[in-house]
Amino acid sequence: MANDPASGSSGSLKAWPHGTGKAQPTSAERELELRAYLRDYTALIAATPHPSLLVDHAWNVLAANPAYESLFREVREVAAAMPGENLLRFVLFHPDAGRVLREHETGWCLPLLAQFSAALDAYGQDATLRDIREEIARDPLMNAAYQQGLPRWMHSVGPAALDHDGAVRSLRHPDPAWGTTTCRIVTDTPGTLRERGLTRLTLILHARSDAADRLREETTARPTASTPPLLRVVPPRA
């Protein structure tokens, strides 16, 4: 499993809720209570049968369950682009991302680039986000996709470009029992985590017998405007 978020994460703690009429807990007490909460929430993620993870505002993976690790168990080791470290870096920069995440450009890259753009507006000084932006800029095709292709895609998709909850995506699971199938992205983040800038993502895997019907429903709901190929995956670092 990835890092235990109870070990601490960046950013200041929000005021911890307390009962009416009770003395407000001290800062140290709130910190201890938050750590305990995060330990228990990590246990909840671990017990989920579908791939599930907890990320911060820069897509650093703070916790991931065995089902998530199993989904990406066959990807090669690439420095700073592993799915258990940073989900955005994996989607954009790992050469094996397209093997697992089908319809890689329109289903995964462009939606995450849209959220990345919004995160830059909100956390412009974040070191991880700035590093990713610089890495995108160093690749001419990726940078053109970000600056030119992404606005066109966001215009065609509309508000759904930034809210992926409920979206159906295609993937290829290394376990033959799942194989080539679809998943529904579910973002189920309690207020305690949202205040901390964290987000939980779960990929609800569909049995292959259901995948075709679910993908057909999703495709029917998409805009009819076609999106030309806009992205390429950069090669692994030397």
Buried (B, 14 or more C-beta within 10 A) or exposed (E): BBBEBBEEBEEEEBEBEEEEEEEEBEEEEBBEBBBEBBBEBBEEBBEBEBBBBBBBBBBBBBBBBBBBBBBBEEBEEBEBBBBBBBBBBBBBBBBBBBBBBBBBBBBBBBBBBBBBBEBBEEBEEBEBBBBBBEBBEEBEBBBBBBEEBBEBBBEBBEEBBEEBEEBBBBBBBBEEEBEEBBBBBBEEBEEBBEBBBBBBBBBBBBEBEEBEEBBEEBEEEBEEEEBEEBBBBBEBEE
